[in-house]
Amino acid sequence: MPGSANLNVMMKTARKAGRGLLKDFGEVENLQASTKGPGDFVSRADLRAEETIREELMTARPTYGFLGEEGAEIEGEDPTRRWIVDPLDGTTNFLHGLPHWAVSIALEHKGQVVAGVIYDPVKDELFFAEKGEGAWMNEQRIRVSGRSRMIESIFATGLPFGGRADLPETLKDLGRLLPTCAGVRRFGAAALDLAYVAAGRYDGFWERKLNAWDMAAGLVIAREAGAFVEPLREGGDIFADGEVICANEAIFPQFAKAIRS
C-alpha cells in the first residue's frame, strides 16, 4: 500500500474534515423542517471544512500552494507544488440530507496530479492513490471493472441544472448512450463518480463544466486503477476545458465514440 509522508498527511486531513462534516450532516436533518432551511448552515459547514483542511495541510507543508473551492488561491513559496481541494463535493446532496458526498484532496507537482484522496465519511470509504503505486479503498486494492460489453455497462455523469448552457449537448449524449448501455446514473458528486469508476462500480464517467477541485483527486485514483482518462474533446485539456471522459480500457473506445460523435 502506498504510504508516502504527503499521502499520510492527506488521508489524516480528509478524515478530520470528514468527521466535522458528518456532525454537521446530522444537524441538517433537524434543519430540513425549518422555514429557513439548512442553506446558510451548509455554506458555513463547507467553509469550516475548507479551513480545517487548509490549516492541516499548510501546517504540515507550509511552502506548498493551495487551491480550494471556497477561498482565494494561495501561492506557495514552492511554485512546483500545490494542494487542490474540494472540502465538500456533493453540496446539493448534503443540503438535502442525501448521504452521498465527499472530501477531495489532491497534490499537484509541476502541473501533474501525483496523489489523490477522496473520503466518503457516511460510508467510511477512503479512496486514495499515488502515481505509480496503484489505487486503494481503505485496505483494499481497487481496479476498474472488466466489462467489455456496452449493454452490460453502467455510466455516470452530471446533468446540467439551473439554466446551464450545456443541457443540449448532454441530452444528445444521453440520446446516443442510453440505447446502448445498461444505464446512466447521476449521483451528484463528481469526485465519487471517478472513485467509483476506479473501484469498478461504474464502467465509465463523463462530464462537462467541471472545476479542477471536482476532479483532481479522482483523475489520479482512476488512472492508477487502470482507467483510460482523456479530455472530452480529442486534443483538449481536462483542467482548462473542465471536461473529462474515462472508462476501463475495453469499453473506452465504444463509450467515447457514443459521447464524442
C-alpha positions as CSV (number, residue, x, y, z in Angstrom):
1,M,0.0,0.0,0.0
2,P,1.4,3.5,-0.9
3,G,2.2,5.5,2.2
4,S,4.4,8.5,1.5
5,A,4.5,11.2,4.1
6,N,2.4,13.5,1.9
7,L,-0.2,10.9,1.3
8,N,-0.5,10.2,5.1
9,V,-1.0,13.9,5.7
10,M,-3.7,14.0,3.0
11,M,-5.5,11.0,4.5
12,K,-5.4,12.3,8.1
13,T,-6.7,15.7,6.9
14,A,-9.5,14.2,4.8
15,R,-10.7,12.1,7.8
16,K,-10.5,15.1,10.2
17,A,-12.6,17.3,7.8
18,G,-15.0,14.4,7.2
19,R,-15.6,13.9,10.9
20,G,-16.6,17.6,11.2
21,L,-18.9,17.4,8.2
22,L,-20.5,14.2,9.5
23,K,-21.5,16.0,12.7
24,D,-22.9,18.9,10.6
25,F,-24.8,16.4,8.4
26,G,-26.6,15.1,11.5
27,E,-27.7,18.7,12.1
28,V,-29.0,19.1,8.5
29,E,-31.8,16.6,9.2
30,N,-33.1,18.8,12.0
31,L,-33.0,21.9,9.8
32,Q,-34.9,20.4,6.8
33,A,-38.2,21.1,8.5
34,S,-37.4,24.8,9.4
35,T,-38.8,27.5,7.1
36,K,-35.3,29.0,6.7
37,G,-33.9,25.6,5.6
38,P,-30.4,24.4,6.1
39,G,-28.8,26.6,3.3
40,D,-26.8,29.1,5.3
41,F,-25.8,26.3,7.8
42,V,-24.4,24.1,5.0
43,S,-22.5,27.1,3.4
44,R,-20.8,27.6,6.8
45,A,-20.1,23.8,7.2
46,D,-18.4,23.9,3.8
47,L,-16.3,26.9,4.7
48,R,-15.3,25.4,8.1
49,A,-14.3,22.1,6.4
50,E,-12.0,24.0,4.0
51,E,-10.5,26.0,6.9
52,T,-9.8,22.7,8.7
53,I,-8.1,21.3,5.6
54,R,-6.1,24.4,4.8
55,E,-4.8,24.6,8.4
56,E,-3.8,21.0,8.5
57,L,-2.1,21.0,5.1
58,M,-0.4,24.4,5.5
59,T,0.9,23.4,8.9
60,A,2.3,20.1,7.5
61,R,3.7,21.7,4.3
62,P,3.9,25.5,4.7
63,T,5.7,26.1,1.4
64,Y,3.0,24.4,-0.9
65,G,0.4,26.4,-2.7
66,F,-3.4,25.9,-2.1
67,L,-6.3,26.0,-4.4
68,G,-9.7,25.4,-2.8
69,E,-13.3,25.8,-3.9
70,E,-14.2,28.4,-1.2
71,G,-11.2,30.7,-0.6
72,A,-8.8,32.6,-2.7
73,E,-5.8,30.7,-4.1
74,I,-2.7,30.8,-2.0
75,E,0.6,31.0,-4.0
76,G,3.2,28.8,-2.3
77,E,6.9,29.6,-1.8
78,D,7.4,26.3,-3.7
79,P,5.9,27.1,-7.1
80,T,6.0,23.4,-8.2
81,R,3.6,22.0,-5.6
82,R,0.1,22.8,-4.6
83,W,-2.9,21.2,-2.9
84,I,-6.2,21.1,-4.9
85,V,-9.1,20.8,-2.5
86,D,-12.9,20.3,-2.6
87,P,-13.9,20.4,1.1
88,L,-17.5,19.1,0.2
89,D,-18.1,17.6,-3.2
90,G,-21.9,17.0,-3.4
91,T,-23.0,20.1,-1.5
92,T,-26.6,19.8,-3.0
93,N,-26.9,16.2,-1.7
94,F,-25.6,17.3,1.7
95,L,-28.1,20.2,1.8
96,H,-31.0,17.8,1.1
97,G,-29.9,15.2,3.6
98,L,-28.8,12.7,0.9
99,P,-25.9,10.6,2.2
100,H,-23.6,10.8,-0.9
101,W,-20.9,13.4,-0.7
102,A,-17.1,13.5,-0.1
103,V,-14.0,15.4,0.8
104,S,-11.4,15.6,-2.0
105,I,-7.7,16.4,-1.7
106,A,-5.1,16.2,-4.5
107,L,-1.5,17.1,-4.7
108,E,-0.1,18.6,-7.9
109,H,3.6,18.6,-8.7
110,K,4.8,20.6,-11.8
111,G,1.3,20.6,-13.3
112,Q,0.7,16.9,-12.8
113,V,-1.6,15.4,-10.1
114,V,0.7,12.9,-8.2
115,A,-1.6,11.9,-5.3
116,G,-5.3,12.0,-4.5
117,V,-7.6,11.2,-1.6
118,I,-11.4,11.1,-1.7
119,Y,-13.1,10.4,1.6
120,D,-16.8,9.5,1.9
121,P,-17.5,9.8,5.7
122,V,-21.0,8.4,5.7
123,K,-19.9,5.1,4.3
124,D,-16.4,5.4,5.8
125,E,-14.8,4.7,2.4
126,L,-11.4,6.3,1.8
127,F,-10.2,6.1,-1.8
128,F,-6.6,7.0,-2.5
129,A,-3.7,6.7,-4.9
130,E,-0.2,7.9,-5.6
131,K,1.3,8.0,-9.1
132,G,2.8,4.6,-9.9
133,E,1.5,2.9,-6.7
134,G,-1.9,1.7,-7.7
135,A,-5.3,2.7,-6.3
136,W,-6.9,1.7,-3.0
137,M,-10.1,1.9,-1.0
138,N,-9.4,1.5,2.8
139,E,-7.2,-1.6,3.0
140,Q,-8.2,-3.0,-0.4
141,R,-6.6,-2.6,-3.8
142,I,-9.1,-1.5,-6.4
143,R,-9.3,-1.9,-10.2
144,V,-11.6,-0.8,-12.9
145,S,-14.3,-3.2,-14.0
146,G,-13.6,-5.9,-16.5
147,R,-16.7,-5.4,-18.5
148,S,-16.3,-5.2,-22.3
149,R,-19.9,-5.1,-23.5
150,M,-21.7,-1.7,-23.6
151,I,-25.1,-3.4,-23.0
152,E,-23.8,-4.7,-19.6
153,S,-22.2,-1.4,-18.6
154,I,-23.4,1.5,-16.5
155,F,-22.1,5.0,-16.7
156,A,-22.1,8.1,-14.5
157,T,-22.4,11.8,-15.4
158,G,-23.7,15.1,-14.1
159,L,-26.8,16.6,-15.5
160,P,-26.9,20.4,-16.1
161,F,-29.1,22.2,-13.7
162,G,-30.4,25.7,-13.2
163,G,-30.1,27.1,-16.7
164,R,-26.6,25.8,-17.5
165,A,-25.6,26.1,-21.2
166,D,-24.5,22.5,-21.7
167,L,-28.0,21.0,-21.5
168,P,-28.5,20.4,-25.2
169,E,-25.1,18.7,-25.5
170,T,-25.8,16.5,-22.5
171,L,-29.3,15.5,-23.8
172,K,-27.6,14.5,-27.1
173,D,-25.0,12.4,-25.2
174,L,-27.8,10.6,-23.4
175,G,-29.8,10.1,-26.6
176,R,-26.8,8.2,-28.1
177,L,-25.7,6.4,-25.0
178,L,-28.8,5.2,-23.3
179,P,-30.0,2.8,-26.1
180,T,-26.6,1.1,-26.0
181,C,-25.9,0.5,-22.3
182,A,-27.4,-0.9,-19.0
183,G,-28.0,2.6,-17.5
184,V,-26.7,6.0,-16.6
185,R,-26.5,7.3,-13.0
186,R,-26.5,10.8,-11.7
187,F,-25.4,10.7,-8.1
188,G,-24.3,14.3,-7.7
189,A,-20.7,14.1,-6.7
190,A,-18.1,14.0,-9.5
191,A,-15.2,13.0,-7.1
192,L,-17.2,9.9,-6.1
193,D,-18.1,9.2,-9.7
194,L,-14.4,9.0,-10.6
195,A,-13.7,6.9,-7.4
196,Y,-16.5,4.5,-8.4
197,V,-15.0,4.0,-11.9
198,A,-11.7,3.2,-10.2
199,A,-13.5,0.7,-7.9
200,G,-15.3,-1.0,-10.8
201,R,-18.7,0.2,-9.6
202,Y,-19.3,2.2,-12.7
203,D,-17.8,1.3,-16.1
204,G,-17.3,4.9,-17.2
205,F,-17.9,8.5,-16.5
206,W,-18.1,11.7,-18.5
207,E,-18.9,15.3,-17.6
208,R,-18.7,18.9,-18.8
209,K,-18.2,22.2,-16.9
210,L,-16.2,20.7,-14.0
211,N,-13.6,22.6,-11.9
212,A,-10.1,21.4,-11.1
213,W,-11.1,20.6,-7.5
214,D,-14.1,18.5,-8.6
215,M,-11.8,16.0,-10.4
216,A,-8.1,16.4,-9.5
217,A,-8.0,13.6,-6.9
218,G,-10.4,11.4,-8.9
219,L,-8.2,11.5,-12.0
220,V,-5.1,10.1,-10.4
221,I,-7.2,7.4,-8.5
222,A,-9.0,6.4,-11.7
223,R,-5.7,6.2,-13.7
224,E,-4.0,4.2,-11.0
225,A,-6.9,1.8,-11.0
226,G,-6.4,1.2,-14.8
227,A,-8.9,3.6,-16.3
228,F,-8.3,5.4,-19.6
229,V,-8.8,9.1,-18.8
230,E,-8.9,11.7,-21.6
231,P,-10.2,15.1,-22.4
232,L,-13.8,15.0,-23.8
233,R,-12.6,16.9,-26.9
234,E,-9.7,15.0,-28.5
235,G,-6.6,17.1,-28.2
236,G,-8.2,19.2,-25.4
237,D,-7.0,19.8,-21.9
238,I,-9.0,18.3,-19.0
239,F,-8.4,21.1,-16.5
240,A,-8.6,24.0,-18.9
241,D,-11.7,22.7,-20.6
242,G,-13.3,21.3,-17.4
243,E,-14.3,18.2,-19.3
244,V,-13.4,14.6,-18.9
245,I,-14.2,11.1,-20.1
246,C,-13.0,7.9,-18.5
247,A,-13.6,4.2,-18.6
248,N,-11.9,0.8,-18.5
249,E,-9.7,0.0,-21.4
250,A,-12.1,-2.5,-23.1
251,I,-15.1,-0.2,-23.0
252,F,-13.4,3.1,-23.7
253,P,-13.4,3.1,-27.5
254,Q,-17.2,2.3,-27.8
255,F,-18.1,4.7,-24.9
256,A,-16.0,7.5,-26.2
257,K,-17.5,7.1,-29.7
258,A,-21.0,7.4,-28.4
259,I,-20.2,10.5,-26.4
260,R,-17.9,12.2,-28.9
261,S,-19.8,11.5,-32.2
